[in-house]
Amino acid sequence: MTGRSPDDPFLGERAEGVLDDGSYEATARVVDAGSDADERTVEAALRPRRLAEFPGQPRVRDQLSLVLEAARRRDAVPDHILLSGPPGLGKTTLAMIVAAELERPIRVTSGPAIQHAGDLAAILSSLAEGEVLFLDEIHRMARAAEEMLYLAMEDFRVDVIVGKGPGATAIPLELPPFTVVGATTRSGLLPAPLRDRFGFTGHLDYYNAVDLAAILTRSARLLAVEATDDGLAEIAGRSRGTPRIANRLLRRVRDYAQVHGQGVVDRAAAQAALELFDVDGLGLDRLDRGVLEALCKRFGGGPVGLSTLAVAVGEEADTVETVAEPYLVREGFLVRTPRGRAASALAWEHLGLTPPSGTSAPTLPLDDGEGRFG
Ligand SMILES: Nc1ncnc2c1ncn2[C@@H]1O[C@H](COP(=O)(O)OP(=O)(O)OP(=O)(O)O)[C@@H](O)[C@H]1O
């Protein structure tokens, strides 16, 4: 694969996300698990409001249900809750659900928005009793604010600094009890003292196709889209285990069905639309396949160094590493070895290619997908 021209019908959304140099913004991918502000508005309408409406993640749901019910019976605020897991799996949704189940208001902010301890002090000192404070991307909060948060979470107290320099004094301010719900895609980056202040941590994992189909059935109903089970199953199978991607693909298939058909999301519409949007049967898009094709066709399956591979696909090494690789490694298409990237037997098979004789394509990843070699 080479660099793209702005005329290239990238993912069917012509020129959207295509940069001047013909490469594209990773976040413009239809299979990207992240989202931007516009999409978040659309997403808000599709969020389940209560635990009972939340498909998938049965373990986290049961654990959370217990924590909340116990707190309700004690007539106390629940322990602070940490939700960890990859983007788009429902951490924000669950934070909203916690507040709804407790029938308490929720204050929403994020780590990057809290750059100074004063930003956090202002929020904490205005919380109402029992309020839920949702801190998204909590691992990105400024260090000074983190220390203030320890104290607030443990003792419901904050030291407000008045004045500057040697004359500055700390005035302790009592806070009403509240619950922090923290969300992170990188729980390993949270300092231990902060992690320890959460009484409950829920780890969200990728969804199976059955749960994704249930999510899609609900979303189709909310979007007033007529859909068949096999149409939704087709979308679920290409959604990389991620509800955000599933909902986005549903909206694109709906568009296709409205323009080219009778508006019904069935298997044929899903297949045609997702072919147009360049998402194959296993959820790989053009960049993913480009990486695998380069590996197999140009480097005999590898191993090959990341930068050489990136040049071959006309992308930055960083894009290949952070955008394409995680899913390819997770699904066992690509293997990271100490000598570079290699295609697995599954990659050859998926591309309909035969590995050259005399080579043995690795079948098992040698690392854990995070670049650590086992
Ligand atoms: N279990 C679920 N059932 C139904 N919809 C879900 C579920 N999980 C996530 N979604 C939907 O997926 C979209 C993304 O979810 P959400 O914003 O909660 O993810 P997130 O984990 O907070 O992502 P990020 O890490 O990017 O903030 C929302 O539209 C939400 O409605």
Ligand as a Chemical Component Dictionary entry (heavy atoms), coordinates in Angstrom:
data_LIG
# 
_chem_comp.id                   LIG 
_chem_comp.type                 NON-POLYMER 
_chem_comp.pdbx_formal_charge   0 
_chem_comp.three_letter_code    LIG 
# 
loop_
_chem_comp_atom.comp_id 
_chem_comp_atom.atom_id 
_chem_comp_atom.alt_atom_id 
_chem_comp_atom.type_symbol 
_chem_comp_atom.charge 
_chem_comp_atom.model_Cartn_x 
_chem_comp_atom.model_Cartn_y 
_chem_comp_atom.model_Cartn_z 
_chem_comp_atom.pdbx_ordinal 
LIG N1  N1  N 0 -22.488 -2.638 26.977 1  
LIG C1  C1  C 0 -22.923 -1.691 26.159 2  
LIG N2  N2  N 0 -24.175 -1.696 25.706 3  
LIG C2  C2  C 0 -24.621 -0.781 24.828 4  
LIG N3  N3  N 0 -23.870 0.214  24.333 5  
LIG C3  C3  C 0 -22.615 0.283  24.753 6  
LIG C4  C4  C 0 -22.068 -0.646 25.676 7  
LIG N4  N4  N 0 -20.794 -0.316 25.899 8  
LIG C5  C5  C 0 -20.553 0.770  25.156 9  
LIG N5  N5  N 0 -21.644 1.121  24.460 10 
LIG C6  C6  C 0 -21.760 2.234  23.515 11 
LIG O1  O1  O 0 -20.494 2.457  22.919 12 
LIG C7  C7  C 0 -20.207 3.846  22.870 13 
LIG C8  C8  C 0 -18.915 4.102  23.599 14 
LIG O2  O2  O 0 -19.073 3.811  24.956 15 
LIG P1  P1  P 0 -18.336 4.622  26.101 16 
LIG O3  O3  O 0 -18.201 6.071  25.722 17 
LIG O4  O4  O 0 -19.003 4.303  27.386 18 
LIG O5  O5  O 0 -16.893 3.938  26.047 19 
LIG P2  P2  P 0 -15.591 4.279  26.894 20 
LIG O6  O6  O 0 -15.052 2.966  27.372 21 
LIG O7  O7  O 0 -15.880 5.302  27.932 22 
LIG O8  O8  O 0 -14.633 4.894  25.773 23 
LIG P3  P3  P 0 -13.374 5.899  25.969 24 
LIG O9  O9  O 0 -12.298 5.081  26.661 25 
LIG O10 O10 O 0 -13.013 6.259  24.564 26 
LIG O11 O11 O 0 -13.858 7.054  26.794 27 
LIG C9  C9  C 0 -21.433 4.548  23.451 28 
LIG O12 O12 O 0 -22.297 4.930  22.403 29 
LIG C10 C10 C 0 -22.133 3.491  24.260 30 
LIG O13 O13 O 0 -23.518 3.668  24.219 31 
# 
loop_
_chem_comp_bond.comp_id 
_chem_comp_bond.atom_id_1 
_chem_comp_bond.atom_id_2 
_chem_comp_bond.value_order 
_chem_comp_bond.pdbx_ordinal 
LIG N1  C1  SING 1  
LIG C1  N2  SING 2  
LIG C1  C4  DOUB 3  
LIG N2  C2  DOUB 4  
LIG C2  N3  SING 5  
LIG N3  C3  DOUB 6  
LIG C3  C4  SING 7  
LIG C3  N5  SING 8  
LIG C4  N4  SING 9  
LIG N4  C5  DOUB 10 
LIG C5  N5  SING 11 
LIG N5  C6  SING 12 
LIG C6  O1  SING 13 
LIG C6  C10 SING 14 
LIG O1  C7  SING 15 
LIG C7  C8  SING 16 
LIG C7  C9  SING 17 
LIG C8  O2  SING 18 
LIG O2  P1  SING 19 
LIG P1  O3  DOUB 20 
LIG P1  O4  SING 21 
LIG P1  O5  SING 22 
LIG O5  P2  SING 23 
LIG P2  O6  DOUB 24 
LIG P2  O7  SING 25 
LIG P2  O8  SING 26 
LIG O8  P3  SING 27 
LIG P3  O9  DOUB 28 
LIG P3  O10 SING 29 
LIG P3  O11 SING 30 
LIG C9  O12 SING 31 
LIG C9  C10 SING 32 
LIG C10 O13 SING 33 
# 
